[in-house]
Amino acid sequence: MAPQRLELTARLAESLGLFNHNHVAVQAPKVATDVELFSVHSREYVEAVRRVSADPFAPEEDRGLGTEDDPAFAGMHEASARLAGGSLVAAEAILSGQAVRAVNFSGGMHHAARERASGFCVYNDVALAIQRLLDGGVQRVVSIDVDAHHGDGTQSIFWNDPRVMTISLHETGLTLFPGTGFANETGGPNAPGTAVNVALPAFTGDAAWLRAFHAVVPQLVGAFQPEVIVSQHGCDSHRDDPLTHLNLSVDGQREAASAVAGLAARYCDNRWIATGGGGYDVTGVVPRSWSHLIGMVTQRPVPLKTPVPEAWRNYVKETYGVWAPESMGDDVDVWWRSWEVGYDPADEVDRTVIATRKEIFPLYGLDPWFD
């Protein structure tokens, strides 16, 4: 979660001119107040974060604070609350009509639960944005999470809320943290069918990943009819990521962002909040993937053949001692086979997809085999 990911993304997006369009505004994130944090986190948890933030040598590991994944550090509360505040600023801009779409690529802290830090995440900005939208009068929100890791914290916070559908496509918990996110996790007693999980096998590539996405997500978004989409775009699904085992390209990740943009346009009058998330190839993948995301949010997509600006590449070389890629794409074919051409029971990804469809689709009047 190196902060350099954010600096390099902002620098690349600026070099590509993505901040210079007349309809684009760049705003500084605020530090979320305790009262705002209480909307999805308990008072006791926020107070614990504050204590550890003030005294990092007194960890509270029972709350995930001061662990290997979430090490304690001075200023932990303010830094985490600022990441959260960026997504709250985005939600407030949507509610006020100041913006139609917004992106907080420093956000996406989807592992943080109501009472506990987890997986590099202290405050769950995705959940905070969703809750702010609900409190502002939005009736239905869909959360789409494409990080390689299951969006367990966001799912747990809205587990029993029928106004929120959480959809997560991730590497199976059999091979990757947090070990959750299987097809039979479908929501609480008051919200059956609102937790949707596609647990993809390790080494899934672009074509199979996109096939799974298009076999599940558009149908359920159409059935749920959200007013706003909030998405998490962790780019650790990339084939070069050092922590995960999926095989996507930047091209495939761009295609996923494009698909979410299309769903927001079709069902939500374009209202869409996008966040960042995981991604640990700091110079080669994250800045390109999230610059593509910014391009999709601003409706100025960056063509895959676009050269990476030379000045940015030189900066990376001088600062980090490595050469960044020369192109904004990975030059791969992302063609995917539509579900409508048939289901292959011998295909592990198809078995994953049908497991999810069989759990969820009938609850919305959809046929798990043919819709």
C-alpha positions as CSV (number, residue, x, y, z in Angstrom):
1,M,0.0,0.0,0.0
2,A,3.0,2.3,-0.6
3,P,1.8,5.9,-0.8
4,Q,4.0,6.2,-3.9
5,R,1.2,4.4,-5.8
6,L,-1.0,7.5,-5.3
7,E,1.7,10.0,-6.2
8,L,2.6,8.2,-9.4
9,T,-1.0,7.8,-10.4
10,A,-1.8,11.4,-9.9
11,R,1.4,12.4,-11.8
12,L,0.6,10.1,-14.7
13,A,-3.0,11.2,-14.9
14,E,-1.9,14.8,-14.9
15,S,0.7,14.1,-17.6
16,L,-2.1,12.5,-19.7
17,G,-4.2,15.6,-19.4
18,L,-7.0,13.9,-17.5
19,F,-7.3,16.7,-14.9
20,N,-7.4,19.5,-17.6
21,H,-10.9,19.0,-19.0
22,N,-13.4,21.8,-18.4
23,H,-15.9,19.4,-16.7
24,V,-13.3,17.9,-14.3
25,A,-12.6,19.3,-10.9
26,V,-9.8,18.0,-8.5
27,Q,-10.7,18.4,-4.8
28,A,-8.6,17.8,-1.8
29,P,-10.1,15.1,0.5
30,K,-11.3,16.1,4.0
31,V,-10.5,14.2,7.1
32,A,-13.6,12.3,8.0
33,T,-15.0,13.3,11.4
34,D,-15.7,10.7,14.2
35,V,-19.4,11.2,13.7
36,E,-19.1,10.4,10.0
37,L,-17.0,7.3,10.8
38,F,-19.6,6.1,13.3
39,S,-22.0,5.6,10.4
40,V,-20.3,2.3,9.6
41,H,-17.8,1.8,12.4
42,S,-18.5,1.5,16.1
43,R,-17.5,4.3,18.5
44,E,-15.3,1.8,20.4
45,Y,-13.4,0.9,17.3
46,V,-12.7,4.5,16.3
47,E,-11.6,5.3,19.8
48,A,-9.2,2.3,19.6
49,V,-7.7,3.6,16.3
50,R,-7.2,7.0,17.9
51,R,-5.4,5.4,20.9
52,V,-3.1,3.4,18.7
53,S,-2.5,6.4,16.5
54,A,-1.4,8.4,19.5
55,D,0.7,5.6,20.9
56,P,1.8,3.1,18.3
57,F,3.7,1.1,20.9
58,A,0.5,0.0,22.5
59,P,-1.2,-2.0,19.7
60,E,-4.7,-3.4,20.0
61,E,-4.4,-6.6,18.0
62,D,-7.8,-7.8,19.0
63,R,-9.1,-5.0,16.7
64,G,-6.5,-5.7,14.0
65,L,-4.4,-2.7,15.0
66,G,-0.7,-3.2,15.2
67,T,-0.7,-6.5,13.3
68,E,1.5,-7.5,10.3
69,D,-1.2,-6.4,7.9
70,D,-2.2,-3.2,9.8
71,P,1.0,-2.0,11.6
72,A,0.5,0.8,14.1
73,F,2.0,4.2,13.3
74,A,1.8,7.7,14.5
75,G,-1.0,9.5,12.8
76,M,-2.8,6.3,11.8
77,H,-6.2,7.7,12.5
78,E,-5.9,11.0,10.6
79,A,-4.2,9.3,7.5
80,S,-7.0,6.6,7.4
81,A,-9.7,9.2,8.0
82,R,-8.4,11.3,5.1
83,L,-8.6,8.3,2.7
84,A,-12.2,7.8,3.9
85,G,-12.9,11.5,3.6
86,G,-12.1,11.4,-0.1
87,S,-14.9,9.0,-0.7
88,L,-17.3,11.0,1.5
89,V,-16.5,14.1,-0.6
90,A,-17.4,12.1,-3.7
91,A,-20.7,10.9,-2.2
92,E,-21.6,14.4,-1.1
93,A,-20.8,15.8,-4.6
94,I,-23.2,13.2,-6.1
95,L,-25.9,13.9,-3.7
96,S,-25.7,17.7,-4.2
97,G,-25.6,17.4,-8.0
98,Q,-22.2,19.1,-8.1
99,A,-20.9,15.9,-9.8
100,V,-22.3,13.0,-11.7
101,R,-19.2,10.8,-11.4
102,A,-16.3,10.8,-9.0
103,V,-13.1,8.8,-8.4
104,N,-11.1,8.5,-5.2
105,F,-8.2,6.2,-6.2
106,S,-6.7,6.5,-2.7
107,G,-9.8,4.7,-1.4
108,G,-11.1,1.2,-1.8
109,M,-10.3,0.1,1.8
110,H,-12.8,-2.8,1.5
111,H,-11.4,-5.2,4.2
112,A,-12.1,-2.9,7.2
113,A,-15.1,-4.2,9.1
114,R,-17.3,-2.4,11.6
115,E,-15.2,-3.4,14.6
116,R,-11.8,-4.3,13.1
117,A,-9.0,-3.4,10.8
118,S,-7.9,-6.0,8.3
119,G,-5.8,-6.4,5.1
120,F,-4.1,-2.9,5.1
121,C,-7.5,-1.3,5.7
122,V,-8.5,0.8,8.8
123,Y,-11.6,2.7,7.8
124,N,-13.9,1.4,5.1
125,D,-14.3,4.3,2.8
126,V,-16.4,2.3,0.3
127,A,-19.0,1.5,3.0
128,L,-18.9,5.1,4.2
129,A,-19.7,6.5,0.8
130,I,-22.5,4.0,0.4
131,Q,-24.0,4.8,3.8
132,R,-23.7,8.6,3.0
133,L,-25.7,8.0,-0.2
134,L,-28.3,6.1,1.7
135,D,-28.5,8.7,4.5
136,G,-28.9,11.3,1.7
137,G,-32.0,9.6,0.3
138,V,-30.7,7.2,-2.2
139,Q,-32.8,4.0,-2.1
140,R,-30.6,1.4,-3.7
141,V,-26.8,1.1,-4.2
142,V,-24.8,-1.6,-6.0
143,S,-21.2,-2.1,-4.9
144,I,-19.0,-3.7,-7.6
145,D,-15.7,-4.9,-6.3
146,V,-13.1,-6.2,-8.8
147,D,-10.1,-6.4,-6.5
148,A,-8.3,-9.8,-6.5
149,H,-9.2,-10.1,-2.8
150,H,-12.8,-10.6,-1.6
151,G,-14.5,-7.4,-0.4
152,D,-15.3,-8.9,2.9
153,G,-15.6,-5.8,5.0
154,T,-18.0,-4.0,2.8
155,Q,-20.1,-7.2,2.5
156,S,-20.2,-7.6,6.3
157,I,-21.3,-4.1,6.9
158,F,-24.3,-4.3,4.6
159,W,-24.9,-8.0,5.0
160,N,-28.5,-7.5,6.3
161,D,-29.4,-4.3,4.4
162,P,-31.7,-4.9,1.5
163,R,-30.9,-1.4,0.0
164,V,-27.3,-2.5,-0.9
165,M,-26.1,-5.2,-3.2
166,T,-22.5,-6.1,-2.9
167,I,-20.9,-7.9,-5.9
168,S,-17.4,-9.1,-5.6
169,L,-15.3,-10.9,-8.2
170,H,-12.1,-12.2,-6.7
171,E,-9.6,-15.0,-6.5
172,T,-11.1,-17.8,-4.5
173,G,-10.5,-17.8,-0.8
174,L,-9.1,-21.3,-1.1
175,T,-5.9,-19.7,-2.4
176,L,-5.9,-16.1,-1.2
177,F,-6.7,-13.8,1.8
178,P,-9.2,-13.3,3.4
179,G,-10.4,-16.9,2.7
180,T,-14.0,-15.8,2.2
181,G,-16.3,-14.8,-0.6
182,F,-17.9,-18.1,-1.8
183,A,-21.1,-18.4,-3.8
184,N,-23.2,-19.5,-0.8
185,E,-22.5,-16.2,1.0
186,T,-25.7,-14.5,-0.2
187,G,-26.8,-12.0,2.5
188,G,-28.6,-11.8,5.8
189,P,-32.2,-12.8,6.7
190,N,-33.6,-9.4,5.8
191,A,-31.5,-9.1,2.6
192,P,-31.3,-12.5,0.8
193,G,-29.5,-12.3,-2.5
194,T,-27.8,-9.0,-1.8
195,A,-24.4,-10.5,-1.3
196,V,-23.0,-11.8,-4.6
197,N,-19.7,-13.6,-4.8
198,V,-17.8,-14.9,-7.8
199,A,-14.8,-16.8,-6.4
200,L,-12.5,-17.3,-9.4
201,P,-9.8,-19.9,-9.6
202,A,-6.2,-18.9,-9.4
203,F,-4.6,-18.0,-12.7
204,T,-7.8,-16.8,-14.3
205,G,-7.0,-14.5,-17.2
206,D,-8.6,-11.7,-19.1
207,A,-11.0,-13.7,-21.3
208,A,-12.3,-15.9,-18.5
209,W,-12.5,-13.0,-16.0
210,L,-14.5,-10.9,-18.4
211,R,-16.8,-13.8,-19.3
212,A,-17.5,-14.3,-15.6
213,F,-18.2,-10.5,-15.1
214,H,-20.6,-10.3,-18.0
215,A,-22.4,-13.6,-17.0
216,V,-23.3,-12.2,-13.6
217,V,-22.9,-8.5,-13.0
218,P,-25.1,-6.8,-15.8
219,Q,-28.0,-9.1,-15.1
220,L,-28.1,-8.5,-11.4
221,V,-27.5,-4.7,-11.7
222,G,-30.5,-4.7,-14.1
223,A,-32.6,-6.6,-11.7
224,F,-31.7,-4.6,-8.6
225,Q,-32.0,-1.2,-10.4
226,P,-29.6,0.9,-8.4
227,E,-29.6,4.6,-8.3
228,V,-25.8,4.9,-7.8
229,I,-23.0,2.4,-8.4
230,V,-20.0,2.5,-6.0
231,S,-17.1,0.4,-7.3
232,Q,-13.7,-0.8,-6.0
233,H,-10.9,-1.2,-8.6
234,G,-8.0,-2.9,-6.9
235,C,-5.6,-3.7,-9.7
236,D,-3.9,-6.6,-7.9
237,S,-5.6,-8.9,-10.3
238,H,-2.8,-8.1,-12.8
239,R,-0.5,-10.9,-13.9
240,D,2.6,-9.1,-12.5
241,D,1.2,-8.4,-9.0
242,P,3.4,-10.0,-6.4
243,L,0.7,-10.9,-3.9
244,T,-2.0,-12.6,-6.0
245,H,-2.5,-15.3,-8.6
246,L,-4.8,-13.9,-11.2
247,N,-3.6,-13.2,-14.7
248,L,-5.3,-10.1,-15.9
249,S,-3.7,-7.3,-18.0
250,V,-4.1,-3.6,-17.8
251,D,-6.2,-4.0,-20.9
252,G,-8.6,-6.3,-19.1
253,Q,-8.8,-4.0,-16.1
254,R,-9.6,-1.1,-18.4
255,E,-12.3,-3.2,-19.9
256,A,-13.8,-3.9,-16.5
257,A,-13.8,-0.1,-15.7
258,S,-15.5,0.5,-19.1
259,A,-18.2,-2.1,-18.3
260,V,-18.9,-0.5,-14.9
261,A,-19.1,2.9,-16.6
262,G,-21.6,1.4,-19.1
263,L,-23.8,0.0,-16.3
264,A,-23.8,3.4,-14.5
265,A,-24.9,5.1,-17.8
266,R,-27.6,2.5,-18.4
267,Y,-29.1,2.2,-14.9
268,C,-28.0,5.2,-12.8
269,D,-28.2,8.2,-15.0
270,N,-24.3,8.0,-15.0
271,R,-24.1,8.3,-11.2
272,W,-21.0,6.4,-10.2
273,I,-18.3,6.6,-7.5
274,A,-15.1,4.7,-8.2
275,T,-12.3,3.9,-5.7
276,G,-8.9,2.3,-5.9
277,G,-7.9,-0.6,-3.6
278,G,-5.1,-3.1,-3.8
279,G,-2.3,-3.2,-6.3
280,Y,1.3,-3.8,-5.5
281,D,3.3,-3.4,-8.7
282,V,3.8,0.2,-7.8
283,T,5.4,1.5,-11.0
284,G,4.4,-0.9,-13.7
285,V,0.7,-1.5,-13.2
286,V,-1.1,0.7,-10.6
287,P,-0.6,4.2,-12.2
288,R,-1.6,2.9,-15.7
289,S,-4.6,1.0,-14.4
290,W,-5.9,3.8,-12.3
291,S,-5.3,6.4,-15.0
292,H,-7.5,4.3,-17.2
293,L,-10.1,4.3,-14.4
294,I,-9.9,8.1,-14.2
295,G,-10.3,8.3,-18.0
296,M,-13.5,6.2,-17.8
297,V,-14.9,8.2,-14.9
298,T,-14.3,11.5,-16.7
299,Q,-15.6,10.0,-19.9
300,R,-12.3,10.7,-21.6
301,P,-11.0,7.1,-22.1
302,V,-7.3,6.8,-22.7
303,P,-6.6,4.6,-25.8
304,L,-4.5,1.5,-25.0
305,K,-2.0,2.4,-27.7
306,T,-1.2,5.8,-26.0
307,P,2.5,6.1,-25.2
308,V,3.3,6.6,-21.6
309,P,4.6,10.2,-21.4
310,E,8.4,10.2,-21.5
311,A,8.7,12.7,-18.8
312,W,6.8,10.5,-16.4
313,R,8.9,7.4,-17.3
314,N,12.1,9.4,-16.7
315,Y,10.7,10.5,-13.3
316,V,10.1,6.9,-12.4
317,K,13.5,5.9,-13.5
318,E,15.2,8.7,-11.6
319,T,13.2,8.2,-8.5
320,Y,12.7,4.5,-8.3
321,G,15.5,3.1,-10.4
322,V,13.2,1.1,-12.8
323,W,11.9,1.8,-16.3
324,A,8.1,1.9,-16.4
325,P,6.2,0.4,-19.5
326,E,6.2,2.5,-22.7
327,S,2.6,2.0,-23.5
328,M,-0.7,2.5,-21.6
329,G,-1.7,-1.0,-22.5
330,D,-0.2,-4.5,-22.3
331,D,-1.0,-5.3,-26.0
332,V,-3.2,-8.3,-25.4
333,D,-6.4,-9.6,-26.8
334,V,-9.2,-9.3,-24.3
335,W,-11.9,-11.0,-26.4
336,W,-14.2,-13.0,-24.2
337,R,-16.7,-15.8,-24.9
338,S,-20.2,-14.7,-24.1
339,W,-22.2,-16.9,-21.6
340,E,-25.0,-17.1,-24.2
341,V,-22.9,-19.4,-26.4
342,G,-23.1,-22.1,-23.7
343,Y,-21.9,-23.4,-20.4
344,D,-19.0,-25.8,-20.2
345,P,-19.1,-28.0,-17.1
346,A,-15.5,-29.0,-17.6
347,D,-14.4,-25.3,-17.3
348,E,-13.5,-24.3,-13.7
349,V,-14.5,-20.7,-14.3
350,D,-17.9,-21.7,-15.8
351,R,-18.5,-23.9,-12.7
352,T,-17.7,-20.9,-10.5
353,V,-20.1,-18.8,-12.5
354,I,-23.0,-21.3,-12.4
355,A,-22.5,-21.7,-8.7
356,T,-23.1,-18.0,-8.2
357,R,-26.0,-17.8,-10.7
358,K,-27.8,-20.8,-9.1
359,E,-27.6,-19.1,-5.6
360,I,-28.6,-15.6,-6.7
361,F,-30.5,-15.5,-10.0
362,P,-33.7,-17.3,-9.0
363,L,-34.2,-14.7,-6.1
364,Y,-34.6,-12.1,-8.9
365,G,-36.7,-14.1,-11.2
366,L,-33.7,-14.8,-13.5
367,D,-32.9,-18.2,-14.9
368,P,-29.4,-19.3,-13.8
369,W,-28.8,-21.2,-17.0
370,F,-30.1,-18.9,-19.8
371,D,-30.4,-15.3,-18.6
